[in-house]
Amino acid sequence: MNKVTIWHNPSCSKSREAMNVLENNNSQIEIVKYLESTPSVSQIKKTLKMLNISPRELMRIKEDIYKELNLKDEIDDNILIQAMAKNPKLIERPVIIKGDRAIIGRPTDKIASFLNS
């Protein structure tokens, strides 16, 4: 059985679709409702390394809070990470973690291949 962690937002259709894929793949799922149980700065940094992406690539840049915080021109990765830790709505979803690897589960069709690799 695959043990995976998902940063999940139950009100997001893509996140719910990802949960269905995980359940259909007989995964042992640890659900982190990241809007309620916000990942720390260190958790976000660790996850970024697993994803092999920049902080901005993990951000939902169309969120109002992104514009309100004027993050478009921010070049300091640490400030972007801190913004996500303080405002988890900025974190792209769903993030799926398996062992020392992670993916953003969009589109959801890439989740099954990630789980089986």
C-alpha positions in Angstrom: 0.0 0.0 0.0 1.3 3.5 -0.9 1.5 5.8 2.0 1.0 9.4 0.9 0.3 12.8 2.3 -2.0 15.2 0.6 -2.3 19.0 1.3 -6.0 19.0 0.8 -8.7 21.7 0.5 -12.1 19.8 0.6 -13.9 22.8 -1.1 -11.6 22.5 -4.2 -12.8 20.2 -7.0 -9.2 19.4 -8.1 -8.3 18.5 -4.5 -11.4 16.3 -4.2 -10.5 14.6 -7.6 -7.0 14.0 -6.2 -8.5 12.3 -3.1 -10.5 10.0 -5.4 -7.4 9.0 -7.3 -5.5 8.3 -4.1 -8.4 6.2 -2.8 -8.7 4.3 -6.1 -5.0 3.5 -5.9 -5.4 1.9 -2.4 -3.2 4.5 -0.9 -2.8 5.0 2.8 -3.7 8.7 3.0 -2.6 11.3 5.5 -4.8 14.3 4.9 -3.5 17.7 5.9 -6.2 20.3 5.6 -3.6 22.9 5.0 -6.0 25.9 5.3 -6.6 24.8 8.9 -3.3 23.2 9.7 -0.9 25.5 7.8 2.5 24.1 6.9 5.4 25.8 8.6 8.1 27.7 6.7 10.4 24.7 7.1 7.7 22.3 5.8 7.2 24.5 2.8 10.9 24.7 2.1 11.3 20.9 2.4 8.3 20.4 0.1 9.7 22.8 -2.4 12.9 20.8 -2.5 10.9 17.6 -3.1 8.9 19.3 -5.8 12.1 20.8 -7.3 10.3 24.1 -8.0 10.7 27.7 -6.9 8.4 29.2 -4.3 6.5 31.2 -6.9 5.7 28.0 -8.8 3.9 26.7 -5.6 1.8 29.9 -5.4 -1.7 30.6 -6.5 -0.9 33.9 -8.2 -4.5 34.7 -9.1 -5.6 34.9 -5.4 -6.6 38.3 -4.2 -4.2 38.0 -1.3 -1.3 37.7 -3.8 -2.2 41.0 -5.2 -2.9 42.6 -1.8 0.5 41.6 -0.6 2.1 42.9 -3.8 4.0 39.7 -4.3 4.3 40.0 -8.1 7.6 41.8 -8.1 9.0 40.1 -4.9 12.3 38.4 -5.7 13.2 37.1 -2.2 12.2 33.5 -2.0 12.1 33.6 1.8 9.5 36.4 1.7 7.4 34.3 -0.7 7.7 31.2 1.6 6.7 33.3 4.7 3.8 34.7 2.8 2.5 31.1 2.1 3.0 30.1 5.7 1.0 33.1 6.9 -1.6 32.9 4.1 -2.0 29.2 3.1 -4.6 30.2 0.5 -1.6 31.1 -1.6 -0.4 27.5 -1.7 -1.3 25.6 -4.9 -3.3 22.5 -4.3 -3.3 19.6 -4.1 0.3 18.8 -3.1 0.9 15.0 -2.9 3.9 13.7 -1.0 5.2 10.1 -1.2 8.4 9.4 0.6 11.0 12.0 -0.4 9.1 13.0 -3.6 6.1 15.3 -4.2 4.0 16.6 -7.0 1.3 19.2 -7.4 -1.7 17.1 -8.4 -2.8 19.2 -11.4 -3.8 17.8 -13.8 -5.0 14.8 -11.7 -4.2 12.3 -14.4 -0.5 12.5 -13.4 -1.2 11.4 -9.9 -1.6 7.6 -10.6 1.7 7.5 -12.5 3.4 9.3 -9.6 2.1 6.8 -7.1 3.2 3.9 -9.2 6.8 5.2 -9.8 
